[in-house]
Each structure stands twice: as structure tokens, then as C-alpha cells.
């Protein structure tokens, strides 16, 4: 099967915009959606090139799904493509969260929204479980990789080891294993997409690295200088306009630091955000933080978008522009927080992408990443169990069981595993089921 024509910028823009509105299910679900769309259906990139990029994004601080979109957009359409793909992955979620945060603060707990959330939460659990199965079925090719996944699950579930330590250990195992048992950690090689039955891709296993994606010291210096200038200009502008101690300036500085600590996804950095935003700065209360996490879990985009809710509530509660402009204050604060949270993600991709492109197919680089992918499968499974516990027993094991949520989750899993339904269908159906159950209760 011949490869499809390369997508135009207009086609790519339309896809990344669509992805921004349907990227439910956290990073695992979002990566699964991208794999289905880009590898299986559109064939814009091969299986091996997709997984190679994913492995790099997994070891970076920041939201890996958004960084993966940025990487693939950059690979296809240079810097323009990377910025468009990464920005459109976030912007729909930002606008939706601003609207929902406004409703949340202006009208309190709306029963209609609470009912929809009741149904979506178990569906998200099913989406994460399904994504673990999808990624695991591709990545766990032998008993050694299954053992790494199982050890990773035990390390985070039973021993509660930090995710960066698990990633480092898996990478070390892959590095040593790639020398001692190279056949175990070989990433597939050859025409991986064709073997999987998807056909040749626009960016296939053997497609030469495009000129813009080749490493050079001159380009590296340009990227570093550009991003340092952007960051200094943005935070310097806030400092000049409002002062260093102002809420917006402190948000910019705090969430820049938070962005550099998000190894392992949003849950890894939430304790840090909680400590700073709730306890130190008092931008919002603890119950509001929990409600914001629920909003982040049930809207498209990365889960770390919960920081936009934190920014909105902080701007609103501090009445940045006076009591008559609360919505404006919340929207500006949410936008500032989002900008400084995601700026490092673009920097890491545009800086490191050319080096990573030079390593695909080289076992000394791919073996550690293969082991890391196996470890991530175990971590994703742990996340699914974490969601399931909090959805089915929201008050702990001693509290009341949510059998309605269990039935919705089971139906969502059946739709995904047995009937191969799409993410957006499952989420909408679960939301409608949750609303119906709450209205009948």
C-alpha cells in the first residue's frame, strides 16, 4: 500500500483543532486517540516513529500528550506546525475551563453539571484502562518487558515510589539490557507500520529526517535565545506593569517552577501546586482545588489544565481589577498561568527534537526508551485503579459504594473494548447516563 499524500498546513490545522476538542481521558486516552488518528487511520506517521517520539516525551517534565502533538506537528510542518499543534491541544480546554470556572464561582454547584460529571468520571476510568491495554499490546513484546511493566506497577502502587525514579530505573535497565540482550529491547525495526497492517505512512520508518529536524549547534542556540527572550519579556512585562509581589507576577513565577517539576504527569505535581496555591498564596481553598481537579479530569486537554482553574479562582478571589471585573480578572489569570505552564513544553520539543530524530533506529538510544515505555504501561494501570477507587468509593472503602458509577464504567469499558466505539461517543453517552441517574435519584 502506497503512502498517503502529505497533509497540507490547512489539513493539519483542522486536525489539531479537532483533537483539542476531543482529547478526553487524560494523557493515556489522548495518546490513544492520536495513535488511532495519526498512525492507524490517516497514516501521517509510522508506528515506530510515533513510539520513538512518545518515549522522548515520556521522560520530559510536562504533559506528554501535548508534547507528543507538538513533536509530530513540528516534524511535519517545522516550527509553525509544532506551535500550532501544541497550542490547539491546549486552547479549547482553556476556553472551556474559563467558562466552567465562571459558572462554578457565579452559581455554585449546578445539579445539571454535577450529574454529567457523575457519569463522565467512570468513563474516564474505562478510557485510561483501555489506553493501558492499547499501549501495552504494542509495547510489551516479550516476558522481559512484561516484567518491567509489572515491577513498575508494584513500585508505584505498593511502594509508592516517585515516577521519576521509576523512569530512571527503567531507562537504566534498558541501557544495560540493550547491551546484554539486544533482541529483547529492539523496537521492532523495518516497516513497523506495514507489519501492523496500517500501510506505509507519510513519515515512515525509513523516511529520511527532514532538513529542519537535523541537529545543528546554530539552531540550538537560536531556540535557547528565543525562549529565554520570550520568558523574560513576559515575566518582565508583568513585573513592570504590576510589580514583583503582584498576584499575576507570582503566578507566572510559581507555575514556571511547577512546569519543570511535572515528571510523571499532573498527579506528580499536584501536591506542589496544592502546597503553593492553597496553603502559601491562598489563591483558592482545598475544596475548590478538589473541584478543579474534577473539572480538569472531565474536560478535553491535559489534566495539568487544572492549573487554569487555579489561576481563574485566584484572579477572581483576589479581585485583581476590582469587584466589578471578576470575570476579566479570572480569565487573565487563567491565561497567564496556562502560558507559563506550557511554555517549557514547547522549548523542550523544539530544542531536543532534532537530537531525538537522529537516534531513531539506533539501539543504544532506543533500548532505554523501550524499557521506559514498558514501565509507563504499569504506571497507567495504577492510574486507572486510582480513578476507579475514587469513583466507586468516593468516601473511602468504609463509605457507600457508587453502583451507578460502576455500571456506567462497565458499560463504557464494554463500548471501548468490545464495540470499538470512539472516545467522544463514550464520554457523551456516559455524561448523559450520569445526568439521567442523578435526575431519577
C-alpha positions, 0 to 999 in steps of 0.5 A: 500500500502506497503512502498517503499524500502529505497533509497540507498546513490547512489539513493539519490545522483542522486536525489539531483543532479537532483533537483539542476538542476531543482529547478526553481521558487524560494523557493515556486516552489522548495518546490513544486517540492520536495513535488511532488518528495519526498512525492507524487511520490517516497514516501521517506517521509510522508506528515506530516513529510515533513510539520513538517520539512518545518515549522522548516525551515520556521522560520530559517534565510536562504533559506528554500528550501535548508534547507528543502533538507538538513533536509530530506537528513540528516534524511535519510542518517545522516550527509553525506546525509544532506551535500550532499543534501544541497550542490547539491541544491546549486552547479549547480546554482553556476556553472551556475551563474559563467558562466552567470556572465562571459558572462554578464561582457565579452559581455554585454547584449546578445539579445539571453539571454535577450529574454529567460529571457523575457519569463522565468520571467512570468513563474516564476510568474505562478510557485510561484502562483501555489506553493501558491495554492499547499501549501495552499490546504494542509495547510489551513484546516479550516476558522481559518487558512484561516484567518491567511493566509489572515491577513498575506497577508494584513500585508505584502502587505498593511502594509508592515510589516517585515516577521519576525514579521509576523512569530512571530505573527503567531507562537504566535497565534498558541501557544495560539490557540493550547491551546484554540482550539486544533482541529483547529491547529492539523496537521492532525495526523495518516497516513497523507500520506495514507489519501492523497492517496500517500501510506505509505512512507519510513519515515512515520508518525509513523516511529520511529526517527532514532538513529542519529536524537535523541537529545543528549547534546554530539552531540550538542556540537560536531556540535557547535565545528565543525562549529565554527572550520570550520568558523574560519579556513576559515575566518582565512585562508583568513585573513592570506593569504590576510589580514583583509581589503582584498576584499575576507576577507570582503566578507566572513565577510559581507555575514556571517552577511547577512546569519543570517539576511535572515528571510523571504527569499532573498527579506528580505535581499536584501536591506542589501546586496544592502546597503553593496555591492553597496553603502559601498564596491562598489563591483558592481553598482545598475544596475548590482545588478538589473541584478543579481537579474534577473539572480538569479530569472531565474536560478535553486537554491535559489534566495539568489544565487544572492549573487554569482553574487555579489561576481563574479562582485566584484572579477572581478571589483576589479581585485583581481589577476590582469587584466589578471585573471578576470575570476579566480578572479570572480569565487573565489569570487563567491565561497567564498561568496556562502560558507559563505552564506550557511554555517549557513544553514547547522549548523542550520539543523544539530544542531536543527534537532534532537530537531525538530524530537522529537516534531513531533506529539506533539501539543504544538510544532506543533500548532505554526508551523501550524499557521506559515505555514498558514501565509507563504501561504499569504506571497507567494501570495504577492510574486507572485503579486510582480513578476507579477507587475514587469513583466507586468509593468516593468516601473511602472503602468504609463509605457507600459504594457508587453502583451507578458509577460502576455500571456506567464504567462497565458499560463504557469499558464494554463500548471501548473494548468490545464495540470499538466505539470512539472516545467522544461517543463514550464520554457523551453517552456516559455524561448523559447516563450520569445526568439521567441517574442523578435526575431519577435519584 
